[in-house]
């Protein structure tokens, strides 16, 4: 680039101070005006972490800052953002990196709100890890027109526990969305956004004072470039205010807040355990009632109980379980599941033996029935056979020329077709006796198996009583912790 293109020579007769005010420099033996077109300020890096409650326009705000649709946004109370994601944009002399996070207080797809809290803690930790250089500011998004309720206050409280007590005071910028709604109301009431902020009381006023009034009104739906540039300028001005302190929120700050995060995690786990206690109580009731069902109907009940136990263990096992109480509760769940598994296996084994015994009993009963039927059939045939004397009489008549043949009499054909028996009556009686003995043995075995089922049920009830005692003592312990708020006692 040539010197003549960068600078323009001017004839001036002012003082040096005035020259500087006019943007003049001494160059090449003469005063020259520096051409602003070629005077670019150094590019400044800005890293923002966007956080907020689900449904307040968090992802839409991130898109507005980026100037394009990057993150999927929705006005519903179900969070669309499920993972940490970021995008970069160049705006004037700034390179802005925007990190979007899942919405706070969102429990979609999560069994309990306490689990959502643990998940949010893990996601915020990942957000810090994914940007090692740290963040210049946290953009906390709230929606204008929505009452600042206890739930919103709890979200801020949770963020303080995650990022540290000084999180709002030192690094937070609040963006109020729905700027279009505010402008409409502002025209009707003739009120500025600053006046509106000054009128707020309660928790919002405390939050405003804590963040030193770093609050910017955003319209995420406007197409007016003036409004867009104005709100971006205000946001960057707040960022510059924070940058002037010369620090970013880095992993170092995150580690300093570890104690408060541990406390939040433990309080959440305690609350989670207290909630899960209700599910454990239902499982214990199902275990107690399962012996009332017929043995053939227990398999489905066992599967249902084991599934519930497995889900409880899986939900509670997420993350680290460092405290004694957490480990004790997890051990209690594991022991309960083992007892149910052992009981179900014992019942299944006895049930298989009973079914096998029933099969043998049916076979022996059929064999005995066949023997008795054979006896009855033989007796029936013998009753209808013609006697030897009758046969001789008809044979004599035939020799005299009588045409009546004895074979034509009823039963004569059966007499001819009767085959000699291969077994004697004695053998048949022995077979009948043996079948009856075997049936008696099988019936006795069946009674023994049913008695064994009673023994298995009794053993399970004894184990269940121990689990109930453990459940009762554990529940009492958690009730005391929750009532006294003495979380330190669980270490």
GIFENMO-V134509 format. One record per backbone hydrogen bond with DSSP energy under -1.0 kcal/mol. CO is the residue of the C=O (numbers start at 1). NH is the residue of the N-H. If there is no record, write none. Layout:
BEGIN
CO_NH ; CO_NH
END
This chain:
BEGIN
2_6 ; 3_7 ; 6_35 ; 8_33 ; 15_19 ; 16_20 ; 17_21 ; 18_22 ; 19_24 ; 20_23 ; 23_34 ; 25_32 ; 30_27 ; 31_10 ; 32_25 ; 33_8 ; 35_38 ; 36_39 ; 44_95 ; 46_97 ; 47_136 ; 47_137 ; 48_99 ; 49_139 ; 51_141 ; 52_104 ; 53_56 ; 57_61 ; 58_62 ; 59_63 ; 60_64 ; 61_65 ; 62_66 ; 63_67 ; 63_68 ; 85_100 ; 87_98 ; 89_96 ; 91_94 ; 93_44 ; 94_91 ; 95_46 ; 96_89 ; 97_48 ; 98_87 ; 99_50 ; 100_85 ; 104_54 ; 107_110 ; 112_116 ; 113_117 ; 114_118 ; 115_119 ; 116_120 ; 117_121 ; 118_122 ; 119_123 ; 120_124 ; 121_125 ; 122_126 ; 123_127 ; 124_128 ; 125_129 ; 126_130 ; 131_134 ; 135_249 ; 137_49 ; 138_173 ; 139_51 ; 140_175 ; 142_177 ; 143_146 ; 147_149 ; 149_153 ; 150_154 ; 151_155 ; 152_156 ; 153_157 ; 154_158 ; 155_159 ; 156_160 ; 157_161 ; 158_162 ; 159_163 ; 160_164 ; 164_167 ; 166_170 ; 167_171 ; 168_172 ; 171_138 ; 173_140 ; 174_216 ; 175_142 ; 176_218 ; 177_144 ; 178_182 ; 179_183 ; 180_184 ; 181_185 ; 182_186 ; 183_187 ; 184_188 ; 185_189 ; 186_190 ; 192_196 ; 193_197 ; 194_198 ; 195_199 ; 202_206 ; 203_207 ; 204_208 ; 205_209 ; 206_210 ; 207_211 ; 208_213 ; 213_215 ; 214_174 ; 216_176 ; 218_179 ; 224_228 ; 225_229 ; 226_230 ; 227_231 ; 228_232 ; 229_233 ; 230_234 ; 231_235 ; 232_236 ; 233_237 ; 234_238 ; 235_239 ; 236_240 ; 237_241 ; 238_242 ; 239_243 ; 240_244 ; 242_245 ; 243_246 ; 249_135 ; 250_254 ; 251_255 ; 252_256 ; 253_257 ; 255_258 ; 257_261 ; 258_262 ; 259_263 ; 260_264 ; 261_265 ; 262_266 ; 263_267 ; 264_268 ; 265_269 ; 266_270 ; 267_271 ; 268_272 ; 269_273 ; 270_274 ; 271_275 ; 272_276 ; 273_277 ; 275_278 ; 276_280 ; 277_281 ; 278_282 ; 279_283 ; 280_284 ; 281_285 ; 282_286 ; 283_287 ; 284_288 ; 285_289 ; 286_290 ; 289_292 ; 290_293 ; 294_297 ; 298_302 ; 299_303 ; 300_304 ; 301_305 ; 302_306 ; 303_307 ; 304_308 ; 305_309 ; 306_310 ; 307_311 ; 308_312 ; 309_313 ; 310_314 ; 311_315 ; 312_316 ; 313_317 ; 323_327 ; 324_328 ; 325_329 ; 326_330 ; 327_331 ; 328_332 ; 329_333 ; 330_334 ; 331_335 ; 332_336 ; 333_337 ; 334_338 ; 335_339 ; 336_340 ; 337_341 ; 338_342 ; 339_343 ; 340_344 ; 341_345 ; 342_346 ; 343_347 ; 344_348 ; 345_349 ; 346_350 ; 347_351 ; 348_352 ; 349_353 ; 350_354 ; 351_355 ; 352_356 ; 353_357 ; 354_358 ; 355_359 ; 356_360 ; 357_361 ; 358_362 ; 359_363 ; 360_364 ; 361_365 ; 362_366 ; 363_367 ; 364_368 ; 365_369 ; 366_370 ; 367_371 ; 368_372 ; 369_373 ; 370_374 ; 371_375 ; 372_376 ; 373_377 ; 374_378 ; 375_379 ; 376_380 ; 377_381 ; 378_382 ; 379_383 ; 387_391 ; 388_392 ; 389_393 ; 390_394 ; 391_395 ; 392_396 ; 393_397 ; 394_398 ; 395_399 ; 396_400 ; 397_402 ; 398_401 ; 405_408 ; 406_409 ; 409_412 ; 411_415 ; 412_416 ; 413_417 ; 414_418 ; 424_428 ; 425_429 ; 426_430 ; 427_431 ; 428_432 ; 429_433 ; 430_434 ; 431_435 ; 432_436 ; 433_437 ; 434_438 ; 435_439 ; 436_440 ; 437_441 ; 438_442 ; 439_443 ; 440_444 ; 441_445 ; 442_446 ; 443_447 ; 444_448 ; 445_449 ; 446_450 ; 447_451 ; 448_452 ; 449_453 ; 450_454 ; 451_455 ; 452_456 ; 453_457 ; 454_458 ; 455_459 ; 456_460 ; 457_461 ; 458_462 ; 459_463 ; 460_464 ; 461_465 ; 462_466 ; 463_467 ; 464_468 ; 465_469 ; 466_470 ; 467_471 ; 468_472 ; 469_473 ; 470_474 ; 471_475 ; 472_476 ; 473_477 ; 474_478 ; 475_479 ; 476_480 ; 477_481 ; 478_482 ; 479_483 ; 480_484 ; 481_485 ; 485_487 ; 486_489 ; 487_490 ; 488_491
END
